[in-house]
Amino acid sequence: MTSVDDVQADMDFLVTLRRDLHAHPELGFEEERTSQIVADHLAETGVKVHRGLGGTGVVGTLTVGNGTRAIGLRADMDALAMPETAERSYKSTVPGKMHACGHDGHTTLLLGAARQLAKARYFSGTVHFIFQPAEEGRGGAKRMVDEGFFDLFPCDAVYGLHNMPGLATDEMAVVAGPQLASSDSWHVTFTGVGTHGAKPHLGKDPVTAAGHFLSSLQTIVGRVVDPLQPAVVSACSVQAGDPKALNVIPDFVEIGGTARAYTPLVRDQLEEEIGRLAQGVASMFGITAEYRFVRRIPPVVNAPDATARALEAARLVCGDKVRTAFPPSMAGDDFAFFSQKVPGAYVWLGNGPAVDGALHHNTAYDFNDDAIPTGVRFWTRLVERELAA
């Protein structure tokens, strides 16, 4: 069986790799360098490599023995379009891009597990190592699935892992049920009749209408959605008029935001109610409202059986430092497109304290290299449990 010493012996390689990936971040569907590194290291270990799915996606396949069961392990590779402010020896070398969510670490963990599993081969069946592009809102998982991932790589179960600041690096959280919310976008354009700011009675003011809409938006969550069902509606962009023309009431106001939920019912409610509110406000002010709701990412909901097997693996690695009660997040992850097709589980790996408050998507964020042994061992134990020889 894969031993602790094997992982420790690989640590210099894995830390160097992780920091190299951190220093060379690439955005979604632009991960040319990253995917080449992944493909090269997989090939060196004897893992069969498939490239090009989802553009820059890489899938490594390792079959051992005569077991008929197959599972998929997924890591995301992309960075974010934001600057890195913290000074470190491996700071991003690309202006305006950084690994602020730990995907450099996720890629490293899965490569480390592939190396260990290819060497130890203590299982019977097939494991697909899924290196996914474009998790950060650009649709990498959906594209891989749409391009035939499950036709090419049938899986009985899929698993995802994400680092979590606040949990210790030798700690994990594995919980059945909702883990991450749906992530949808909405857009409202109020169109009125522009006029002189001193003569509002001669026009139809979309700015005042927009103010009423924004102040009423939270009544959807507070008064329409079941209070026992989590939901978020946020307006994140408002564009109207010109700050250099403060005597002009504009013709239109554009508002955009996000909506989050864990269940199909609440997701449907949010789509319907945002539009209803927009049309109602427009009618009240005698203007028009154009409304669009864009369904982007479904919620991530852990299947009971897959979660139970992930929990067994986590306990083999972390002992009693595995949390089975951990609050879900209203953030989203397109891992959902994989776990909608076959049973799946998405687990949390401790990343240590949030240094100086640096959480995910913060300009000072960094994956904690001390979490590498725990993450690699979790993946290897999961394969050995799922595909027992």
Secondary structure, 3 states (H helix, E strand, C coil): CCCHHHHHHCHHHHHHHHHHHHHCCCCCCCCHHHHHHHHHHHHHCCCEEEECCCCCCEEEEEEECCCCCEEEEEEECCCECCCCCCCCCCCCCCCCCECCCCHHHHHHHHHHHHHHHHHHCCCCEEEEEEEECCCCCCCHHHHHHHCCHHHHCCCCEEEEEEEECCCCCCCEECCCEEEECCEEEEEEEEECECEECCCHHHCECHHHHHHHHHHHCCHHHHHHCCCCCCEEEEEEEEEECCCCCCCEECCEEEEEEEEEECCHHHHHHHHHHHHHHHHHHHHHHCCEEEEEEEEEECCEEECHHHHHHHHHHHHHHHCCCEECCCCCECCCCCCHHHHCCCCEEEEEEECCCCHHHCCCCCCCCCCCHHHHHHHHHHHHHHHHHHCCC
